[in-house]
Amino acid sequence: MAKEKPHINIVFVGHVDAGKSTSVGRLMYDSGNVDENQMRKLKEKAQELGKGGFEFAFVMDNLKEEQERGVTIDLSHKKFMSDKFEYTIIDAPGHADFIKNMITGASQADVGALVVSAPEGIMPQTKEHLFLCRTLGVSQMSIMINKMDAANWSEETYNKVKSDIEGLLKQVGYNPADVPVIPVSAFEGDNIVKKSENMAWYTGPTLREQLDLFKEPEKPTKLPLRLPIQDVYSIAGIGVVPVGRIETGIMKIGDKVIVVPARDGKGVTGEVKTIEMHHEQVTEAIPGDNVGFSVRGIGKKDIARGDVLGKTDSPPTLVKEFTAQIVVLNHPSVLTVGYTPVFHIHTAQVACRVTELVKKINPATGETLEENPDMLKNGEAAIVKIVPTKPLVLEKNSEMPQMSRFAIRDAGQTVAAGMCTDLIKKA
């Protein structure tokens, strides 16, 4: 079956209560992807739970429940058709473990939509999410300044928040000229799909129009196959079904594959029998595709989330130690040698130890500021050496950027983020 439209993954991020889920729900409903009957039920459910008016937020949540009852490939993903593209919407939920989910979401995304509340403006998580999107390779962004109804549709409020956002975009490495900032009211439906009559002063695209203005991401099909495993299911009559997103390369039925590190730390091999995407069987899948697949020769106990699949003739790289360029975002004191936080790398979470602070650098130019520093503080960038405490798959940024990026988390917050610049393979 030929694909009719290019596929893009979009992640919706933003501070808790900024209105991410409502924005996604409104987009789905106003563009006809959720029917009246479904909406009526959600309305009733929202009222039952004392959350009248929150029915749009339930669109994604409701679908997640439906998805979780049957085993699906989509997990918390939802398909959306724009005129030009087939989108998979990743709605990162606003709970305490949000950032973990958000990191997984952002690492799967081609483009991002950051939702900011007009009355509140930039909040701590706004900055963190934008920084993570940038670090995790989300190259195209759009900003929605939501709850404009609560700000009396004020152009002045919009301009103030927009100016703050543009300062933040510059700070984390986006060019503000390339990032549209759209005033919206997800609750009322203004500038999501329909042009707002309340904000005639705004002449730019609606969110729906913006989805057709993103550029199609380049597909790294010529690189070796890499698919970080997100989950593993057992399905009656089919057997073991891992799910995940292809980062690089092409997966075909009949491919001889290896999953590493797997249970034994060395990898387990098998053959691809079937590939499924959005509940349809396909014969091959390419970068950006979220797939479920069955593999002859691999059991459920052999593999887990965090493993990476590749072909047997070009297996994923297991690292003994690696050199990385990192930026410290939010460390409670200072970062020194011996520090062993959790690294979020693709779908893996592995504690890694900092063994050497090689040099402080200027993040924009890469020039050396200080050799062998004693410590790193917030806002500083550096080249460091790192040793994982258990088997880990990672690739060099120069060879496979999609598999080189990571976020560093400690005590419930993102401390730093970076990318692998060099590595020593595990023997």
NUTOR-585978 format. One line per field, with one value per residue (C-alpha): residue in one letter; z, x, y; residue number from 1. Coordinates in nm, 4 decimals, always signed. Layout:
residuo: a:...
w: Z:...
u: X:...
v: Y:...
num: NUM:...
END
This chain:
residuo: m:a:k:e:k:p:h:i:n:i:v:f:v:g:h:v:d:a:g:k:s:t:s:v:g:r:l:m:y:d:s:g:n:v:d:e:n:q:m:r:k:l:k:e:k:a:q:e:l:g:k:g:g:f:e:f:a:f:v:m:d:n:l:k:e:e:q:e:r:g:v:t:i:d:l:s:h:k:k:f:m:s:d:k:f:e:y:t:i:i:d:a:p:g:h:a:d:f:i:k:n:m:i:t:g:a:s:q:a:d:v:g:a:l:v:v:s:a:p:e:g:i:m:p:q:t:k:e:h:l:f:l:c:r:t:l:g:v:s:q:m:s:i:m:i:n:k:m:d:a:a:n:w:s:e:e:t:y:n:k:v:k:s:d:i:e:g:l:l:k:q:v:g:y:n:p:a:d:v:p:v:i:p:v:s:a:f:e:g:d:n:i:v:k:k:s:e:n:m:a:w:y:t:g:p:t:l:r:e:q:l:d:l:f:k:e:p:e:k:p:t:k:l:p:l:r:l:p:i:q:d:v:y:s:i:a:g:i:g:v:v:p:v:g:r:i:e:t:g:i:m:k:i:g:d:k:v:i:v:v:p:a:r:d:g:k:g:v:t:g:e:v:k:t:i:e:m:h:h:e:q:v:t:e:a:i:p:g:d:n:v:g:f:s:v:r:g:i:g:k:k:d:i:a:r:g:d:v:l:g:k:t:d:s:p:p:t:l:v:k:e:f:t:a:q:i:v:v:l:n:h:p:s:v:l:t:v:g:y:t:p:v:f:h:i:h:t:a:q:v:a:c:r:v:t:e:l:v:k:k:i:n:p:a:t:g:e:t:l:e:e:n:p:d:m:l:k:n:g:e:a:a:i:v:k:i:v:p:t:k:p:l:v:l:e:k:n:s:e:m:p:q:m:s:r:f:a:i:r:d:a:g:q:t:v:a:a:g:m:c:t:d:l:i:k:k:a
w: +0.0000:-0.1151:+0.1250:-0.0018:+0.2148:+0.3817:+0.7511:+1.0327:+1.4118:+1.6135:+1.9929:+2.1966:+2.5012:+2.7579:+3.1270:+3.3165:+3.2572:+2.9614:+2.7582:+2.5535:+2.5577:+2.5006:+2.1988:+2.0508:+2.1227:+1.9644:+1.6573:+1.6175:+1.6636:+1.4563:+1.1660:+1.1667:+1.3109:+1.6106:+1.5334:+1.7091:+1.8771:+2.0263:+2.1413:+2.3071:+2.5087:+2.6142:+2.7196:+2.9377:+3.0842:+3.1596:+3.3358:+3.5314:+3.6617:+3.7487:+3.4653:+3.2409:+2.9615:+2.9664:+2.7064:+2.4458:+2.6809:+2.7030:+2.3315:+2.3570:+2.7024:+2.5985:+2.2958:+2.5095:+2.7245:+2.4171:+2.2838:+2.6043:+2.6278:+2.3008:+2.2162:+1.9581:+1.7914:+1.8517:+2.2334:+2.3131:+1.9500:+1.7294:+1.3545:+1.2009:+0.8319:+0.7180:+0.3490:+0.2890:+0.5577:+0.7628:+1.1225:+1.4296:+1.7279:+2.0462:+2.3432:+2.6397:+2.9536:+3.2265:+3.5294:+3.7740:+3.5481:+3.2588:+3.1704:+3.1281:+2.8866:+2.7304:+2.6630:+2.4938:+2.2993:+2.1923:+2.0918:+1.8558:+1.7110:+1.3864:+1.4778:+1.8014:+1.9248:+2.2534:+2.4357:+2.6625:+2.8712:+2.7818:+3.1395:+3.2929:+3.0215:+3.0469:+3.3320:+3.4516:+3.2418:+2.9307:+2.9328:+3.0143:+2.7360:+2.4746:+2.5740:+2.5603:+2.2214:+2.0838:+2.2392:+2.1299:+1.7685:+1.7152:+1.4467:+1.3622:+1.6290:+1.6526:+1.9564:+2.0632:+2.3088:+2.4528:+2.6739:+2.4822:+2.5877:+2.9517:+2.8398:+2.6799:+2.3317:+2.4044:+2.1314:+2.3956:+2.6121:+2.3007:+2.2019:+2.5545:+2.5800:+2.2184:+2.2918:+2.6031:+2.4003:+2.1226:+2.3795:+2.5072:+2.1527:+2.0829:+2.4147:+2.3370:+1.9742:+1.7592:+1.5105:+1.6173:+1.2543:+1.1694:+1.4600:+1.4187:+1.7367:+1.7099:+1.9539:+2.0246:+2.2534:+2.2524:+2.4771:+2.2364:+1.9207:+1.8038:+1.5554:+1.6054:+1.2844:+1.2416:+1.2033:+1.5128:+1.4837:+1.8309:+1.7181:+1.3788:+1.4550:+1.3974:+1.0297:+1.0521:+1.0125:+1.2371:+1.3996:+1.1303:+0.8525:+1.0226:+1.0061:+0.6257:+0.6420:+0.8153:+0.5872:+0.5323:+0.7430:+0.5577:+0.6028:+0.6856:+0.4849:+0.3768:+0.7343:+0.9066:+1.0637:+1.4237:+1.6077:+1.9840:+2.1484:+2.3371:+2.4621:+2.4115:+2.3952:+2.3627:+2.1279:+2.0907:+1.7517:+1.6604:+1.9434:+2.0643:+1.9225:+2.0032:+1.9203:+1.8523:+1.6045:+1.3304:+1.3681:+1.0713:+0.7882:+0.6378:+0.7922:+0.5619:+0.6126:+0.6039:+0.7473:+0.9672:+1.2773:+1.6130:+1.9300:+2.1711:+2.4538:+2.5225:+2.8343:+2.7973:+2.7221:+2.3845:+2.1755:+2.0393:+1.6696:+1.4673:+1.1451:+1.0849:+1.0058:+1.0015:+1.0293:+1.1305:+1.1325:+1.2442:+1.2451:+0.8828:+0.7645:+0.5622:+0.3860:+0.4821:+0.7161:+0.7066:+0.9523:+1.1437:+1.1259:+1.4557:+1.4057:+1.5771:+1.4371:+1.5058:+1.4987:+1.4551:+1.7104:+1.9796:+2.3004:+2.5287:+2.8027:+2.5656:+2.5070:+2.6815:+2.6494:+2.5957:+2.3670:+2.0067:+1.6925:+1.3898:+1.1125:+1.1877:+0.9309:+1.0917:+1.4578:+1.7032:+1.8896:+2.2519:+2.4303:+2.6976:+2.7488:+2.5502:+2.5124:+2.5081:+2.4682:+2.7433:+2.8588:+3.2279:+3.2628:+3.6191:+3.8666:+4.2345:+4.3119:+4.0787:+3.8531:+3.9296:+3.8427:+3.9959:+3.9437:+3.8415:+3.7312:+3.4997:+3.1266:+2.9067:+2.5700:+2.3027:+2.5041:+2.7480:+3.0999:+3.2284:+3.5186:+3.3819:+3.5696:+3.4709:+3.4778:+3.3412:+3.2805:+2.9716:+2.9051:+2.9304:+2.5931:+2.4403:+2.3290:+2.0293:+1.8857:+2.0417:+2.1499:+2.4671:+2.7741:+3.0374:+3.0312:+3.2987:+3.5135:+3.8677:+3.8247:+3.5981:+3.6920:+3.5425:+3.1941:+3.1256:+2.8360:+2.8419:+2.6880:+2.9370:+2.9481:+3.0691:+3.1572:+3.1617:+3.4628:+3.2424:+2.8697:+2.6563:+2.2842:+2.1597:+1.8316:+1.7415:+1.6505:+1.3358:+1.2065:+1.3381:+1.5195:+1.5712:+1.8127:+1.9800:+2.1913:+2.5558:+2.8555:+3.2074:+3.4916:+3.8670:+4.1607:+3.9398:+3.7128:+3.3961:+3.5008:+3.1623:+2.8042:+2.5339:+2.2513:+2.2043:+2.0028:+2.0358:+2.1849:+2.2691:+2.1697:+2.4195:+2.3270
u: +0.0000:+0.1522:+0.1525:-0.0441:+0.1046:+0.4416:+0.4355:+0.5345:+0.5385:+0.4370:+0.4681:+0.2553:+0.4460:+0.4039:+0.3663:+0.1011:-0.2443:-0.1298:-0.3990:-0.2099:-0.4759:-0.7582:-0.5678:-0.5228:-0.8873:-1.0147:-0.7932:-0.9261:-1.2911:-1.2977:-1.1226:-1.3754:-1.1457:-1.3795:-1.7511:-2.0475:-2.1535:-1.8066:-1.7998:-2.1423:-2.0223:-1.7084:-1.9172:-2.1331:-1.8248:-1.6670:-1.9844:-2.0044:-1.6557:-1.7349:-1.5126:-1.7743:-1.6003:-1.2985:-1.4429:-1.1808:-0.9015:-1.0699:-1.0346:-0.6751:-0.7186:-1.0239:-0.8479:-0.5548:-0.7890:-0.9426:-0.6009:-0.4770:-0.7699:-0.6710:-0.3042:-0.2315:+0.0726:-0.0209:-0.0060:-0.0690:-0.0334:-0.3194:-0.3382:-0.4350:-0.4583:-0.3711:-0.3988:-0.0307:+0.0807:-0.0224:+0.0522:+0.1005:+0.0109:+0.2036:+0.0338:+0.2676:+0.0454:+0.0897:+0.1544:+0.4417:+0.6257:+0.5539:+0.9128:+1.0024:+0.7099:+0.7901:+1.1518:+1.0284:+0.7725:+1.0241:+1.2822:+1.0175:+0.9039:+0.9942:+0.8163:+0.6846:+0.4034:+0.4709:+0.1588:+0.1951:-0.0846:-0.1432:-0.2322:+0.0674:+0.3331:+0.6594:+0.6698:+0.9615:+0.8523:+0.8138:+1.1869:+1.2707:+1.0505:+1.1856:+1.5425:+1.4705:+1.2978:+1.6027:+1.8491:+1.6511:+1.6546:+1.3077:+1.4247:+1.0895:+0.8745:+0.5509:+0.4227:+0.0602:-0.0221:-0.3380:-0.6217:-0.6422:-1.0109:-0.8894:-0.6625:-0.9608:-0.8192:-0.5563:-0.2963:-0.0788:-0.0720:+0.0065:+0.2971:+0.4407:+0.4351:+0.5573:+0.8579:+0.9466:+0.9134:+1.1364:+1.4077:+1.3798:+1.3897:+1.7146:+1.8587:+1.8075:+1.9216:+1.6071:+1.5801:+1.2632:+1.2074:+1.1409:+0.9015:+0.5382:+0.3690:-0.0101:-0.2625:-0.5337:-0.8189:-0.8444:-1.1507:-1.3406:-1.1793:-1.0183:-0.7274:-0.7107:-0.8956:-1.1200:-0.9835:-1.0622:-1.3124:-1.2045:-0.8451:-0.8791:-0.5432:-0.3653:-0.3044:-0.0795:-0.1764:-0.4137:-0.2698:-0.4373:-0.2817:+0.0575:+0.0543:+0.0746:+0.3554:+0.6095:+0.8750:+0.8835:+1.1719:+1.4490:+1.4297:+1.7678:+1.6938:+2.0561:+2.1832:+2.1814:+1.8486:+1.7944:+1.4678:+1.4645:+1.2112:+0.9370:+0.7330:+0.7027:+0.3652:+0.2598:-0.0377:-0.2257:-0.1711:+0.1115:+0.3627:+0.5986:+0.5299:+0.7819:+0.6750:+0.8811:+0.9719:+1.2234:+1.4945:+1.7145:+1.7278:+1.4538:+1.2868:+1.1499:+0.9790:+1.2425:+1.5210:+1.7743:+1.7859:+1.9612:+1.8282:+2.0930:+2.1884:+1.8923:+1.8785:+2.2280:+2.4025:+2.5280:+2.2133:+1.9609:+1.8934:+1.5841:+1.3911:+1.1155:+0.7868:+0.5259:+0.5181:+0.2092:+0.1480:-0.1775:-0.3444:-0.2461:+0.0010:+0.2909:+0.5856:+0.8396:+0.8749:+1.0970:+1.2291:+0.9522:+0.7159:+0.5738:+0.5489:+0.4674:+0.6379:+0.6811:+1.0201:+1.0849:+1.3374:+1.2981:+1.0997:+0.9307:+1.1865:+1.4781:+1.4125:+1.2709:+1.2141:+1.5481:+1.6918:+1.7663:+1.6998:+1.9315:+2.0300:+2.2763:+2.5243:+2.5307:+2.4319:+2.3653:+2.6771:+2.7248:+2.9470:+3.2089:+3.2583:+3.1739:+3.2673:+2.9800:+2.9081:+2.6639:+2.4840:+2.3950:+2.0399:+1.9279:+2.1689:+2.0896:+2.4586:+2.7527:+2.8353:+3.1667:+3.3563:+3.1905:+2.8373:+2.6099:+2.2625:+2.0156:+2.0678:+1.7558:+1.8855:+1.6232:+1.3911:+1.6632:+1.7180:+2.0648:+2.2676:+2.6007:+2.9035:+3.0913:+3.4603:+3.6311:+3.5505:+3.7666:+3.6953:+3.4385:+3.3311:+3.1313:+2.8119:+2.7579:+3.1129:+3.2644:+3.5798:+3.7558:+3.7039:+3.8789:+4.0715:+4.0004:+3.7608:+3.6825:+3.3081:+3.0251:+2.7468:+2.4037:+2.4213:+2.7726:+2.8596:+3.1418:+3.3042:+3.2926:+3.3764:+3.1115:+3.0923:+2.7504:+2.6826:+2.5129:+2.5060:+2.3916:+2.3404:+2.4603:+2.5948:+2.8202:+2.6483:+2.8655:+2.7482:+2.3937:+2.2639:+1.9220:+2.0824:+2.3353:+2.1222:+2.0278:+1.8798:+2.0230:+1.7729:+1.8208:+1.5787:+1.2796:+1.4222:+1.6235:+1.9743:+2.1463:+2.1279:+2.3773:+2.5020:+2.7699:+3.0713:+3.2966:+3.2823:+3.4751:+3.2879:+3.2287:+3.4388
v: +0.0000:+0.3281:+0.6177:+0.9098:+1.1829:+1.2392:+1.1497:+1.3918:+1.3421:+1.6494:+1.6781:+1.9194:+2.0475:+2.3219:+2.3974:+2.2035:+2.3583:+2.5671:+2.3879:+2.1265:+1.8555:+2.1054:+2.2472:+1.8996:+1.8049:+2.1241:+2.0700:+1.7144:+1.8170:+2.1347:+1.9622:+1.6758:+1.4059:+1.3557:+1.3212:+1.4814:+1.1593:+1.1061:+1.4667:+1.4407:+1.1392:+1.3245:+1.6231:+1.3955:+1.2306:+1.5703:+1.6865:+1.3602:+1.4171:+1.7791:+1.9012:+2.0642:+2.2543:+2.0199:+1.7830:+1.8787:+1.7757:+1.4365:+1.3718:+1.2530:+1.1048:+0.9128:+0.7788:+0.6721:+0.4647:+0.3100:+0.2357:+0.0861:-0.1536:-0.3167:-0.3414:-0.0806:+0.0485:+0.4076:+0.4148:+0.7819:+0.8797:+0.9893:+1.0206:+1.3574:+1.4452:+1.7943:+1.8887:+1.8195:+1.5727:+1.2739:+1.3729:+1.1595:+1.3795:+1.3043:+1.4670:+1.4621:+1.4446:+1.7025:+1.4761:+1.4549:+1.2127:+1.4473:+1.5218:+1.1567:+1.1195:+1.4507:+1.3453:+1.0274:+1.2368:+1.5015:+1.2421:+1.0946:+1.4261:+1.6006:+1.9243:+2.0733:+2.2981:+2.4763:+2.5971:+2.9017:+3.0543:+3.4224:+3.5313:+3.3470:+3.3882:+3.1941:+2.9399:+2.7214:+2.4228:+2.6413:+2.7019:+2.3393:+2.2011:+2.4384:+2.3551:+1.9827:+2.0072:+2.1852:+1.9406:+1.6361:+1.7472:+1.8998:+2.1408:+2.3087:+2.4734:+2.6685:+2.8563:+2.8910:+3.1660:+3.0108:+3.1388:+3.4681:+3.4760:+3.5076:+3.7959:+3.9805:+3.9089:+4.1765:+4.2413:+4.4095:+4.0903:+3.8839:+4.1138:+4.1079:+3.7235:+3.6958:+3.9189:+3.7091:+3.3876:+3.5193:+3.5994:+3.2398:+3.0937:+3.2798:+3.1639:+2.7930:+2.8184:+2.8631:+3.1501:+3.3428:+3.4489:+3.0821:+3.0161:+3.1334:+3.2614:+3.2110:+3.3710:+3.1102:+3.0193:+2.6406:+2.6639:+2.8903:+2.7512:+3.0799:+3.0398:+2.6625:+2.5730:+2.8777:+3.2321:+3.4382:+3.7245:+3.8372:+3.8903:+4.0565:+4.2263:+3.8931:+3.8177:+3.5069:+3.1376:+2.9399:+2.6263:+2.4145:+2.6273:+2.6158:+2.2340:+2.2634:+2.5221:+2.2968:+2.1515:+1.7779:+1.6399:+1.4640:+1.0880:+0.9342:+0.6167:+0.5661:+0.5252:+0.1828:+0.0739:+0.1924:+0.1405:+0.2131:-0.0170:+0.1621:-0.1365:-0.5128:-0.6946:-1.0576:-1.0999:-1.4283:-1.5878:-1.3501:-1.3850:-1.1133:-0.7645:-0.4879:-0.1293:+0.1804:+0.4523:+0.4036:+0.6697:+0.5777:+0.3248:+0.1048:-0.1996:-0.4711:-0.8034:-1.0773:-0.8543:-1.0350:-0.8184:-0.7910:-0.6255:-0.4893:-0.4903:-0.7267:-0.9394:-1.0862:-0.7568:-0.8825:-0.8864:-1.1344:-1.2052:-1.2899:-1.2266:-0.9665:-1.1506:-0.8704:-0.4887:-0.2906:+0.0836:+0.2546:-0.0926:-0.1663:-0.4267:-0.2804:-0.4491:-0.1845:+0.1152:+0.4243:+0.6861:+0.8612:+0.5636:+0.4350:+0.0598:-0.2654:-0.5737:-0.9423:-1.1136:-1.4851:-1.6115:-1.3408:-1.4062:-1.1520:-1.2085:-1.1431:-0.7729:-0.4648:-0.0887:+0.0856:-0.1830:-0.0865:-0.2902:-0.2867:-0.5268:-0.8042:-0.6671:-0.3182:-0.3685:-0.0800:+0.0393:-0.0696:+0.1819:+0.1265:+0.5015:+0.8140:+1.1795:+1.4271:+1.7937:+1.8943:+2.2089:+2.2363:+2.3644:+2.3260:+2.1638:+2.2307:+2.3015:+2.2226:+1.9288:+1.7520:+1.4319:+1.1225:+1.2571:+0.9635:+1.0813:+0.9022:+0.9586:+0.9487:+0.8298:+0.7473:+0.5130:+0.3974:+0.5258:+0.4377:+0.5778:+0.7059:+0.8393:+1.1558:+1.0491:+1.3630:+1.7306:+1.7862:+2.1561:+2.4337:+2.5675:+2.8509:+2.6677:+2.8966:+2.8877:+2.5744:+2.7659:+2.6461:+2.8693:+2.6544:+2.3236:+2.0577:+2.2680:+2.1516:+2.1941:+2.3075:+2.5506:+2.6255:+2.7747:+2.6375:+2.4087:+2.1567:+1.8514:+1.5618:+1.1891:+0.9468:+0.5771:+0.4000:+0.1742:-0.0881:-0.1764:+0.1160:+0.1837:+0.5217:+0.6615:+0.9570:+1.2839:+1.3170:+0.9762:+0.9378:+1.2484:+1.0843:+0.8342:+1.0636:+1.2977:+1.2663:+1.4462:+1.4121:+1.3853:+1.3879:+1.4237:+1.4803:+1.7507:+1.7898:+1.8825:+1.8954:+1.7740:+1.6964:+1.4760:+1.2123:+1.3402:+1.0347:+0.6839:+0.3702:+0.0555:-0.2166:-0.5165
num: 1:2:3:4:5:6:7:8:9:10:11:12:13:14:15:16:17:18:19:20:21:22:23:24:25:26:27:28:29:30:31:32:33:34:35:36:37:38:39:40:41:42:43:44:45:46:47:48:49:50:51:52:53:54:55:56:57:58:59:60:61:62:63:64:65:66:67:68:69:70:71:72:73:74:75:76:77:78:79:80:81:82:83:84:85:86:87:88:89:90:91:92:93:94:95:96:97:98:99:100:101:102:103:104:105:106:107:108:109:110:111:112:113:114:115:116:117:118:119:120:121:122:123:124:125:126:127:128:129:130:131:132:133:134:135:136:137:138:139:140:141:142:143:144:145:146:147:148:149:150:151:152:153:154:155:156:157:158:159:160:161:162:163:164:165:166:167:168:169:170:171:172:173:174:175:176:177:178:179:180:181:182:183:184:185:186:187:188:189:190:191:192:193:194:195:196:197:198:199:200:201:202:203:204:205:206:207:208:209:210:211:212:213:214:215:216:217:218:219:220:221:222:223:224:225:226:227:228:229:230:231:232:233:234:235:236:237:238:239:240:241:242:243:244:245:246:247:248:249:250:251:252:253:254:255:256:257:258:259:260:261:262:263:264:265:266:267:268:269:270:271:272:273:274:275:276:277:278:279:280:281:282:283:284:285:286:287:288:289:290:291:292:293:294:295:296:297:298:299:300:301:302:303:304:305:306:307:308:309:310:311:312:313:314:315:316:317:318:319:320:321:322:323:324:325:326:327:328:329:330:331:332:333:334:335:336:337:338:339:340:341:342:343:344:345:346:347:348:349:350:351:352:353:354:355:356:357:358:359:360:361:362:363:364:365:366:367:368:369:370:371:372:373:374:375:376:377:378:379:380:381:382:383:384:385:386:387:388:389:390:391:392:393:394:395:396:397:398:399:400:401:402:403:404:405:406:407:408:409:410:411:412:413:414:415:416:417:418:419:420:421:422:423:424:425:426:427
END
